């Protein structure tokens, strides 16, 4: 009886470990995706800043040239 109970516990432990492993893998995938998203957001923000700066320079040049 004890041996059967031990086997059931071992099976349950294996299932729990598989679930934990799957959860860890999922967390790692989400973390990698968030890192990629952050990189993309930084690039887009940099482009936006550069466009804003170049528009500002363009208007200064037009205004200076007209004076």
Number of C-alpha atoms within 10 A of each C-alpha: 6 7 8 9 10 11 12 12 12 12 12 12 12 12 12 12 12 12 12 12 12 12 12 12 12 12 12 12 12 12 12 12 12 12 12 12 12 12 12 12 12 12 12 12 12 12 12 12 12 12 12 12 11 12 12 11 12 12 11 12 11 10 10 9 8 7 5
